[in-house]
Amino acid sequence: MKKIISLLLLVLISSVAVSQNTKNNSYILEGDVIQATLYNQDGTLAQTGYYTKDNKLTGEWISYDLQGDKTAIATYKNGEKVGTWFFYRGVILQEVSFVDSRIANVTTRNINH
């Protein structure tokens, strides 16, 4: 019986410790757009960005890996992909340019100095 109680306490303590690491996604109305801050299940930051009241991505969106490093910077305008997006893969930077929400150019370079 003591082993069962000890096991239950261990499970309870573990679940409390895990739940303390989680963060809730936040959505803040800023004028005509909503700022979104999205978290992974472990509480680390996953993405930040904006979308319109009619749920179209707009402005800059940044994605992060589980270590907190940027993996991508993207730009939208009323749900359309625009401008140059940046994808980080270790020491490799890939730049993808969009025109009319379609890929117009891709450049890959080493950013290790």
C-alpha positions as CSV (number, residue, x, y, z in Angstrom):
1,M,0.0,0.0,0.0
2,K,2.8,2.4,0.8
3,K,4.4,1.7,-2.6
4,I,1.1,2.6,-4.3
5,I,0.7,5.8,-2.3
6,S,4.4,6.7,-3.0
7,L,3.9,6.0,-6.7
8,L,0.7,8.2,-6.8
9,L,2.5,11.0,-5.1
10,L,5.4,10.8,-7.5
11,V,3.0,11.0,-10.5
12,L,1.2,13.9,-9.0
13,I,4.4,15.8,-8.2
14,S,5.7,15.1,-11.8
15,S,2.5,16.4,-13.4
16,V,2.5,19.5,-11.3
17,A,6.1,20.2,-12.2
18,V,5.3,19.7,-15.9
19,S,2.2,21.9,-15.8
20,Q,4.2,24.7,-14.3
21,N,6.4,24.8,-17.4
22,T,3.5,25.3,-19.8
23,K,2.4,28.7,-21.0
24,N,-0.8,29.7,-22.5
25,N,-0.9,31.2,-26.0
26,S,-1.8,34.9,-25.8
27,Y,-3.8,37.0,-28.2
28,I,-3.8,40.8,-27.8
29,L,-5.9,43.2,-29.8
30,E,-3.7,46.1,-31.1
31,G,-5.9,48.4,-33.1
32,D,-7.0,46.5,-36.3
33,V,-4.7,43.5,-35.7
34,I,-4.3,40.8,-33.1
35,Q,-0.8,40.0,-31.8
36,A,-0.3,36.3,-31.3
37,T,2.3,34.7,-29.0
38,L,2.3,30.9,-29.3
39,Y,4.1,28.4,-27.1
40,N,5.2,24.8,-27.4
41,Q,3.8,22.2,-24.9
42,D,7.0,22.6,-22.9
43,G,6.4,26.3,-22.4
44,T,9.1,27.5,-24.9
45,L,8.2,30.2,-27.4
46,A,7.2,28.8,-30.7
47,Q,5.9,31.8,-32.8
48,T,5.1,35.4,-32.6
49,G,3.1,37.4,-35.2
50,Y,0.0,39.2,-36.2
51,Y,-3.3,38.5,-37.9
52,T,-6.3,40.5,-38.9
53,K,-9.7,40.4,-37.3
54,D,-10.8,38.2,-40.2
55,N,-8.0,35.7,-39.4
56,K,-5.6,36.6,-42.2
57,L,-1.9,36.5,-41.3
58,T,-0.3,39.9,-41.6
59,G,3.0,41.5,-40.8
60,E,6.1,39.7,-39.5
61,W,5.9,36.2,-38.1
62,I,8.9,34.7,-36.3
63,S,9.3,31.0,-35.6
64,Y,11.6,29.5,-32.9
65,D,13.0,26.1,-32.2
66,L,12.9,24.4,-28.8
67,Q,16.2,26.0,-27.8
68,G,14.8,29.5,-28.5
69,D,16.8,30.1,-31.6
70,K,15.0,31.7,-34.6
71,T,14.2,29.3,-37.4
72,A,12.2,31.5,-39.7
73,I,11.1,35.1,-40.3
74,A,8.2,35.5,-42.6
75,T,6.1,38.4,-43.8
76,Y,2.4,38.4,-44.8
77,K,0.0,41.1,-46.0
78,N,-3.6,40.2,-45.6
79,G,-2.9,36.5,-45.8
80,E,-0.6,36.7,-48.8
81,K,3.1,35.8,-48.6
82,V,5.2,38.9,-49.4
83,G,8.8,40.1,-49.4
84,T,11.8,38.0,-48.5
85,W,11.4,35.2,-45.9
86,F,14.4,34.0,-44.0
87,F,15.0,30.4,-42.9
88,Y,17.8,29.5,-40.5
89,R,19.3,26.0,-40.5
90,G,22.4,26.1,-38.3
91,V,25.0,28.1,-40.3
92,I,22.9,28.1,-43.4
93,L,20.6,31.0,-44.2
94,Q,18.0,30.5,-47.0
95,E,16.3,33.6,-48.3
96,V,13.0,33.0,-50.2
97,S,11.5,36.0,-52.1
98,F,7.8,36.0,-52.8
99,V,5.8,37.9,-55.5
100,D,2.0,37.4,-55.6
101,S,2.3,34.8,-52.8
102,R,4.6,32.6,-55.1
103,I,8.3,31.9,-54.8
104,A,10.2,34.2,-57.1
105,N,13.8,33.6,-56.0
106,V,15.7,31.4,-53.5
107,T,19.2,32.2,-52.3
108,T,21.2,30.0,-49.9
109,R,24.3,31.1,-48.1
110,N,26.6,30.2,-45.3
111,I,26.4,32.7,-42.4
112,N,29.3,31.2,-40.4
113,H,31.8,34.0,-40.0
